[in-house]
């Protein structure tokens, strides 16, 4: 079910540029060749789901100082057996890692990011991350999970200097998306 949803999500997603289209095609090829391509056990690559959480005003984003990576990242991670959709996996990860209630996820990905994991249990593999935009309700009091050293809200246009470049790019896309389309309700 999750594998089929991932294929459908990626087939229906219109990539915003040639680089993202190349990644979209790569992800679809990966899924066509690997029935287990959604799971962390699939090597050397597997699909992951993450989310950039914005507050209700769209002016701040919630980032995690990831324990393993040691950098400010968006929330997200591996798909699990109970996940039925990619968006659902990203929403589950966001909720688990933030403790925020009533998060709302945009149905279509915001961007794709293929990156090599250099530490932890997936060292040496590539995450084929499908990144979504999630909006927090008025509640912004988070809970730091065991996967994080810290969580913090940052202005969407003033991220910490040690923020991963991929996250900086994701924030730029989110800011553009929020100013050109209605946020999910």
C-alpha positions, 0 to 999 in steps of 0.5 A: 500500500505505501509503495503504491502510494509513493509511486502515485505521489511521485507520478502525479507530482509536477517537478518545479525544475529539471533537477527535481524532475531528474530526482523524481525519475530516479525515485520512480526507477528505484521504486520500480526496481525495489519492491522493498524500496520504502524500507531502511533495509533496502540498500544502497538507497531507500525512500524517506519522508520528512516535513518542514513544519511552519507555524500558523503565520508561515513566518517561522519553521521548527527545526531539530538539532539532530542527535546523530547528524549534529545539524539543524534539520527538518523533521522526518525519517524512515517509513514504518510498517504501519504507514499507508501514505508518504504524506502520512509518514511525514506527518507521523514523523513530525508529530512524534519528533515535535509533540505538536498536536493538530498538524496539517500536511500539504498533500503534494511534496515540496521538494525531493532530496537525495543525500548520503547518510554518513553516520548512524545505522544507515551510514553509507546509504542514500536517503531518497527523501520526499519533503512535505510542508506541514503547518502547525496550529496556534499551538507551538509548544514542542517537546524535544524527542530522544532523536534530538539534542534540541528543537527550536522555532526560527524565522523562515528567512533567518536560519542558524548558520549551521543549518544544513544547505538542503534545509536552507533550500527547503525553507526558500521553497516553502517561503515561495510556496507560502507567498504564492499559494494558500497554506493548507487549512 
